[in-house]
Amino acid sequence: MTRQDPAADAVSIAPMRPQHAEQVLAVYQAGIDGGDATFETTAPTWRQFDTTHLPAHRLVALDGQMVAGWVAAVAVSDRCAYAGVVEHSVYVHPAARGRGVGLTLLRALLASTDAAGIWTVQSGIFPENTASLALHHKAGFRTIGVRERIGRHHGRWRDVLLLERRSPAIT
């Protein structure tokens, strides 16, 4: 485990392991319950999560034994032209918000993806999720567009802002 950012108030970053599963999914569900994090309505099973998220790019922020947050990436396509493009999610435990945990996780993920030769990390964020938008912009993401009324969520159409961060390591 390595500390990533002193602003994260004593959390350490570690690879996500099966022993973190219950807490990771609970943090995910807390984000879902907030209503502005995802179109999902329930967290997946650990098996579903484990099979879809790239093992090399799944991290947890630990505050002692508590998972204060997590970040994970999925491939956007199995086509070779998109081999260097991933989509990520980052979630912070409600009790750990405002401590820099999200930024620490994003910086660790970006170090991981840069080292692996991934050239684009993207995310879709509801416009109402202003905290996530600010976090991503601070981490070097830029808003590249709006997907208007892309899906229905709790009976209403939602827009999604598409953000990306291009790796400076790829020329």
N, C-alpha and C positions, 0 to 999 in steps of 0.2 A: 504494500500500500504506500502511496505517495501523496503528500499534501500538494494540492495544485494551486491554491490561491489563499493567501492569508485572510482575505476578506470573507472567506467562507466559514469563518468562526469555528475553526477546529474540526472540520470534517476531513476525512481522508477518502481518496478515490481508490476503488478496487474493481477488479473484474467482477461482473455479475456472475454469481454461482447459484446452483440449485438451492442452497441453503438460504438464499435471499428471496426465493420465489414468493413466499407468503406475503412478506412485507412489500416487495415490488408490486405485486398485484393489488395490495391494499392501497398503496399510494396512487396507482393507476385508477382504481375505483374512486378514490377521493377526488381526483381530477375530473373524472367523468361526471360525478355527482355535482360538481360545480357548474356544469352546463355549458361552458365555453371552451373546453379543451379538445373535444373530438366529437365526431358523429356517433361513435360507439355509445352503447347504453349500458353495457356491462363489460368488465374486464374479462379477457380470455382465460382459459385454463393455462396452467404453466406449460403443459405440453404444446398447446397452440402457440404461445408466446415463444417458447424455446425453438420451435421448428421454423418460425418465420423471421426471427431477428438474428442478424449476423453475429456469431459468437465473438469474433475479434473486435466488435464495436458495440459492446454492451458493458456499461459501467454503472456502479452504484457509488453514492456519496454516503459514507458511514459516519455517524455521530455516535461513537462507542459501538454498540451492537445494533443501533437503530438505523434503518435505511432512511436517510434524510431526503433522498431523491435518486433518480436514475435517468439514464440516457441510453438509447439503443437505436440502431439503424437497420433498415431493410433495403434490399436491392430494389430498384425501381423497375427493372426488366431483366429477363434472362438473355436478351439480345446482346451480342458482344459489343455493339456500338455504345451501349450504355453501361459497360462494365465498371466504369469509374464514377457512377452516379448512384447515390443512396438518398433515401428519405429517412429523417430521424424524428424521434419523439423525445421530449424531455419533460419530466414530471418531478415536482418537489412536494414533499410532505407538507401539509398545511402548517404544522408547527415549526417548520424550518424555513418558511418563506421570508424573504427580506434579508437574508443573511449571506447572499452571494452564492448559494448552493447551485442554482441553475447555471450561472456564469462559469463556475468552476467545472461543472459537468460538461458544458458545451466546449470549453477550452480543451478539456481532456479528450473529448470525442474528436475534435478537429485535429489535435496532435496525432491521434490514432489514425484517422482517415488520411491525413497528409502523408504520414509515414507509409501507408499502404498504397499510395498512388491514386487515391480516389480524388477526382478533380472537381466534383460538385456534390455538395451536401445541400439538400433542399428540405423544405417543410411547408405544410399548409396550415395556416392559422386563421381562426375566426377574427374578423376585424374588431370585435368586442373584447378580445383577449389582449388588452393593451399592455399588460405586464409582460406577456410572452413576446409581443412585438418589440417592446423596448429592450428586453433581454437579447433577442436575436440581433437587433441592430447594433447593440453594444458589442456583441461577439463577432461582428463583421459581416452579417447577412444583409442583403438588400432585397427590398420588395421589387419583384419583377412583373407582377400582374395581379389581377383580381379574377377569380373564377366566380362569376355571378350566378347566384341561385343554383349552385352546383349540387346541392342535396337538401333533403328535408330532415329536420331535426326537431323532435318533439312537436310535430305538426306545423312547422313553419320553414320556409325556404331560408337557407343560409348561404352567404357568400364566404369564400375562402381566399385569403391573400396567399399568394405563392412567393416564398422567400427562398433565396439561394445564397450560398457562400462558395465562391470559386477558390480552389487552393492556390496559394501563391507559390507552392512548390512545383506546380505543373506549368510549363512554358509552352 
